């Protein structure tokens, strides 16, 4: 859950233009690496703004919109297609205003995004009856279906190893690196199926985030 102190009377220090451009490029890399599109469907934008409104209120939504240079003025439709840079600006501004680190924001967004996508694109869930079944089908089912909708999508690679009924290892690989949104999507998946799954994240890319292994353990009734 997002949290921030009441900053109604606090002067917010805005980062310099050069620093902002660098931060925005980093966030762009994160989003493209995990969501796979430079042009993004509006459902991504509406999910983000809904998430911010739910956690931090409509006033915060207005603040990040007013502080960003948006061609739409902040009005998005789920079926529209928009430039990813607008989402990047809003994420960066949200981090500035709340002082919440960008990786934490992106994980929270990924969690919210899963439920939104599950409602809008239920067919992508296939016949999955639990989270491990769905996670195991990312590359051989979900990404195939995504490419039917968006042939030019540059998607990250996922591979998995099912250790036993309660343990699965998921490996994420992307040349552009970072997996914070992907981790949030996993959290959203587990919440969707009402399962308690422990995530142990192992960075295999020397801190670059290009190669990440998620050790997933389903917690039983006797586990603490």
C-alpha angles and dihedrals in degrees: 000000000000118000135182137166120251103275099174093124098029121107109231116220110221116211120243122271095252093048091046092053090051092049091047091051090051092050090047090055091051094049096044092045093054104029096035102217136097088195105049131200115250092243087074091055096044091048090052095049092044089052093051092047093049095048103033107015139251092285090064090049089054091048096054092044093049091047094051130075100237124173089208097046086236095302109129133168124208092237097047127097121229141177114270091225090075091059090046091055092051093049092050092047091048090054091050094050097043099032087226111143114253094239090057091048091050093049090051090047092050090053092053092042094059094061091046093051092043089057095044099040103028090155090069089066090067115183095328111148097183141015096266091053090052096045090050090056099053098104101029098043118006097046091045090055092045090054090053088059096037111023093181096052113130101212130187119249123251130188128174143197119202105213096180139318093296103033130064132166116211120190120201121197128181131155089219093054137209125097106197095117089044090055090049090051089053089052089050091050092053091048091049091056091040092238129143107227125173114220120207109184120205120188110213095176101077093259095312095108091226093117118034131169120203116202106203121195123184109220116226129208091268096050120101 
